[in-house]
Amino acid sequence: MPEIDFHQGFRPLTSHPFDREDCGETLPCKALRPYVRCFWGPVVQKPCLVVPDACADIIIRTDDERIRMAFCPVDNTPFVSGLQSGCMFGVRFYFWALPYWTGGPFSEEAFPDLRSYLAREGFVEADHARRSRLMEAYLLRRMEKNRVEGALLDGVDYLLRSHGRVQAKDAAVHAAVSLRTLERLFRARLGLSPKEAAEVIRYQTLWRRSLAPDGFDVQEQVEALGFCDQAHLLNTFRRYHGLPLREAVARAKNIAFFQDGATGL
């Protein structure tokens, strides 16, 4: 199975990428890095804004010595997570990685032996580092060895290389399939349409660029990412992030206020 390298050019960010006080991220082993964004945890203590990151998560809680699992598919709307207590552990998959483990919906049915495996291997008592190693071993063993559809990977590659600034029909042409075929593949294998994937990719590209240490020019990004004008860019960002761009950047960088005109937003 050829290794993909999509992760080299697309690194989605959370709404709080610089805050590691309550929830850290651990990179997986080298073999899994093209498919798994990170293992995260171990504790989330406060409500948190969750933004679309083109990823799907397995969330595992171990309250009362029991293993509870939730499977969160790729989403394209922001929400605020509730106040959580207890020990949590998560596996964050890139959206293109799902077909390597699932043949359908992203759910516990796609990982039928995960709960028993974790219980047998002492997941409840393990620390974060050992939990990560246990998940690595499980994912490597369960990883689908059959070839994922080339048209699907070609479509994903085209969307990522264009930073989401394309129409679905252009991605279909690049993948040498009909638009209907590409839409069917995306829906069945990834859980979202090519258009939805492109929009989340463009939003995430904008979010990362807005946090660049060397500055951010909103007008440059209007042209670079194919927005009609500045209002279109700002409204699109707010729809996906749940906050105005200026406020989102301030919160991410823990800045109390901006001087007028300082950011160009």
N, C-alpha and C positions, 0 to 999 in steps of 0.2 A: 504494500500500500504506500504510494508516494506521500511524503510529508508535505503539508501545506505550510505556508509562511504568512498567512494573512495577519497574524498577530504582530508582525514586525512593523506594519504601517498603521495599525488601528489599535489604539489602547484606550478604551472607553473609561470615563471618569465618573465617580459618584458626585453627589452634590457637595460633599465635604472631603475632597481628595487630600487635603493636608492635615486632617484631623485623625490622629491615631490613638487618641486617649482612651476611647471606649471600645474600639474595634480595629484590630490590626489585620493586615493582609500578608499571606505567605505564598510565594511563588511555588508552583508544583515542580516536579522533576522535569528535566529537559525534554523527555519524550512526550510529556503532556502539555507543555507550554503552548503549542499551536492550538490547543483545544480548550484548555482550562485557564481562565483568567487568573484565578487565585483561590486559595482556601482562606476563609475569613473567620474571625472570632478573636478571643473566645467569649467575650461578654458585650452585650449591647444594653445600656442602662437607661437611655433616654429616647424620647420620640425623635425621629429623624426623617428628613425629606428624602424620599427615594425617587430618583429620576430615571427615565429610560436610558439604559446603557447597552442595549443590544445584547444582553446576556440573560441566561436563565439560571436559577439557583435551586439547589437542594439545601434546605434549612433543617438542621437537626437540633433538637432541644433534649436535654437530659435531666429534666426536673424529676424529683422523687425517684431517682434511679431508673427511670423509664426512658426509652428512646421514642421520641415523637418526631415525625418527618413531615415536611411540607415541600411541595414541588411547585415552584413559581416559574411559569413560562415567560418568554420574552414579552415585555409589555411596552406600550408606547404612550403611557400617560403617567404623570407624576402623582405621588400620594405620600402621606405622612404615616410612617409606621407607628404602631402603638408603643407605649412604655413596656419594655421587656425586662424580665428578671430571670435569673438562673443562667446556666451555661448554654451558650449557643455556638454552633459550628456550621459553616456554610461552604458549599462548593459552587463557584460561579463559572458557568460554561459560556464561551462565546457562542453566539447564535448559530454560526456555521458548523459548530461541533456536534450539535444534537443528533444528526443522522448516524454518527459513529457509535451511538449507544441506544438510540431509540428508532423503532420503525414506524412510530405513530405519535400519539400525544405524549408530551413530557409529563409523566406521572409515575407513581410507584409501580405500576404494572410493567414499566420499562426496566425496572431494577428489582425484580421479584425476590431476590435473595439478599438484598442489601441489609434489611433490618436484622435478619438472623445472623448474617456475617458480622455485623457490628457488635451484636450481643455476645457472640461466641468469642470474639477477639478482645473483649474488654474495653470497648469504646467508652462506656460510661465513666470508668475510672481513669482513663488515659488523659494526659495533658494535651495541649493543642498540637505540639510537635508530633506526638505519636498518633494522634487522630489524623493528622495530615498524611502520615506515612501509611496508615491503614487504608485511607481513601485512595491514595495513589496505587497501592497494590490491587485494590478492588477494581478501579477504573481501567488499569492496564489489562487485567485479566478479562474484563467484560467488554473491552473495546471491540467494536465490530470490525472484522478483518475484511469483509467484502468491500468492494469498490463503491464509493458513493458516486451518484450520477455526475458525469462530467459536466453536463449542462448546468446543473445546480451550482457546482463549484465555479464554473466560468461566469455565471450570473453574479454570484457573490463577489468574485474577484473584480468584475467590472464596476459594481456599485462601490466597492471599497476604494478602488483606484481613482474614481471620479469624485470621491468624498460625498457621494449621494447626490451629486448635481447631474442627474440624468433622469430620463423617463424610463418607465418599465419596458416600453417597446424597444428602446435602444439596447437595454440589457439582453432582451430576447434575441435581437439580431446578433449581438456579440456571442451569445451562447449557441447560435445556429439552431434555434428552436422557435416554435410559434409562441406568441405572448401567452396564449392560453396554457400551453404546456409548461412554460416557466412559472406562471402563477400557480398551477396545480402542484408543481414540485415544491415551490416555496411554502405553500399552505400545508401540504402534507408532511413535509420533512422538517420545516423550520417553525411553523406555527404563525407565520405572518406573510403578507404579500410582498412582491418586489418593491412596490411603491412604499409600503410601510417601512420596509427595511431601509430603503434609500433615505426616507425622511429622518429616521432615527440616526443613521450614519451622519447625515448632514448636521443635525442638531449636535451630536457628540463632537464633530469636527469643530463646529463653532464654539462649543463650550471649552474645549481644550485650548483653542487659539485665544479665547478671551482671557485665559489665565496665564498666558505667556509672560515670562518675566521681563522681556524686552519691549513690552507695550502692545497695544491692540488698537487698530484703526477700523472702526465699524464700516466706513465707506469702502475700504479695500475689500472687506469680507462680503459686502453686498455684491460686488462684481465677482469675486473669487468663487463664491458659493452659489451664484445664480439666483439671488433674490431680486425682486422687482425694484425695491428701494429700501431705505433704512427702516421705514415703518414696517415693511413686510418682514425684514429680518428680526426686528425686535418683537413683533407680535408672534412670530413663529417660535422664537426662543421661549417666550413666556408660556406659550401653549404646552411646550414639552417640559419646561422646568418648573412651572408653577410660580415663578417669581420674575420680576423685571431683570434684565441682564445686569444692570448696575448693582442692584441689591444682591443678586446671586453671587457676583464676583466679590462683593464686600463681605458677605457671609463666609464664602470659601476661604478668603484670605484673612478672616477675622479682623477686618478693618471697620472701625466705628463709623466713619463717614468719608465721603469723597469731597474734595473741593470742586466747585462747579467747573465743568469743562475739562477736568483733569484726565478723564478716561476717554472722552469722545463718545460716550454712550448716550 
